[in-house]
Amino acid sequence: MSIDWTALGQVTAVSVGVTIAVVVVFALGVLGLARYEGAREDGGGGTSTLGIAQAGLCFLACAAVVAYGIYLIVPQFH
C-alpha cells in the first residue's frame, strides 16, 4: 500500500489555511461586535451601524464556509 505524501501535504496545507482564514474572519466579527458595543456606549450612531454590519458579514461568511465544509463531507447532500 502506497501513500501519496504530496496529496496528504496538499490537503493538510489547505485545511490549515482555511482554518486560519475562518478564525481571522471570526475575530473580525468579534471586533465588529466590540465596535458596535463601544459606539453604543458612546452614543455614536454611524460607527455602531458599521460595527454591526461588519459582525454580521463576518459571521455570515464563517457560517457559509462551515456549511460548505459539511456539504463536502456528508455524502447524502450530493
N, C-alpha and C positions, 0 to 999 in steps of 0.2 A: 504494500500500500504506500503510495507516494503522496506526499503533501506538497501542494503548490504554495511555497512560502511567499511568493510575490503577491498572490491573491489575498492571502491572510494579512500581509502587511498593508495592502491597499484598503481592505475592509477595516482594519484597525485604525489607520490614518483618517479615513472618512468618519468613522464613529467618534473618534476623539475630537476631530474638527467640528462636527455637528454638535456634539455635546458642549464644547466651549462656546460655540456661537449661540446656542439656546440659553446657556447660563448668562452670557453677556446681555442678550436681549431681555431676559427676565430681570436682570439687575437694572437695566434702563427703565423697565416698567416700574420697579420699586422706586427708582429715583423720581419718576414722574408722579407717583403717589406722594412721595415726600414733598415734591414741589407743590402739589395740589394742597396738601395739608398746611404747609408753610404759608402759602399765599392766602389760604382761607383764614388763618390766624391773624395775618397782617391786614386782611381786608382787600387784597389785590384781586381784581376780577379777571384780567387778561391772563396773568400767569397761572391762575387757578384753572382756567379752561385749557390752557396749553398743557399743563401737567396731567390733567385727567385724560386728555386726548392722547398724549404720549403713553401713558399707562395702558389705556385701552388698546392702542395699536400694538404695543409690545406684547401684551398678554394674549391678544388675538393671534399674533404671529407664532408665539410659543404653542398655543393650542393647535394651530394648523400643522405645525411640524410634528407634534406628538400624534395627532390624528393620522397624518400621512404615514408615520412610522408604524402605527398599529395596523393601518391598511396593508402595508407591505408585509407585515409579519403574519397576519391571520389569513389563511388561505380561503376561508369562506367568503371573504369580501371580494375575491377576484372573479 
